[in-house]
Amino acid sequence: MSPTEIITLIVVGALAGWLGSLLFKGKGMGLVVNFIIGIIGCFFGSWLFDVLDLSLKLFKGDWKWLNAVIIGAIGAFLILLVINLIFKKGKKK
């Protein structure tokens, strides 16, 4: 992996995690946690879109990377949803 790809992954992951936390209407969990959830969300979102045979082609050319950010944000949102459901169950007891 080239240094450019690593930097792109970091930026896309952080942005996707932040967008996912905004979509979930949360306060955000900090840059590091948003980054981790964003990276996991990117992989999960990509996997989910592949399994469901979906594609996202909103942006083309130089802006094509925004498709990955949106897919990552969807994946991060779903991960945040699961995390919230798990922790809410534990707090109700």
C-alpha angles and dihedrals in degrees: 000000000000123000089250092055091049092050090047091051091051094049095043091046094050092045093047091049092049092048090047091053090049091049088051089052091235128141093245123253100238134279097284096049091043088052093050093046090045093053091046089044092052091054093042093046092048091048092047093049089050093048092048090043092236128145134193116213103163095127130041137185117009091358095055091106089070088071088063090049091053093047089047091050090052090050091046090049091053091048091049089050091055092045091050093049091050095048095042090055090053093050095052093065 
